[in-house]
Amino acid sequence: MTGKKEKKEKSVSQFYKIEGDALKRTKRECPRCGKGVFMAEHKDRLTCGKCGFTEFHKTK
C-alpha cells in the first residue's frame, strides 16, 4: 500500500533536558501512573496514553 505512514521511533531521552547540573522533564508526568509515564500534549488538553487520564486547559 502506498498511502501508509511510517512511525518514527521515539526514545525516552526526548522527554528530558539538561540545564547546567540539573535534569529537567520537558513533558508533564501522569498524576495517576506516577514517575516515568508522560502525558501527551494536545491543543486543548493533556492525556495519559496508559490510563486515559485527561486534563483540559482552562480557557479565558
Buried (B, 14 or more C-beta within 10 A) or exposed (E): EEEEEEEEEEEEEEBEEEEEEEEEEEEBBBEEBEEEBBBEEEEEEBBBEEEEBEEEEEEE
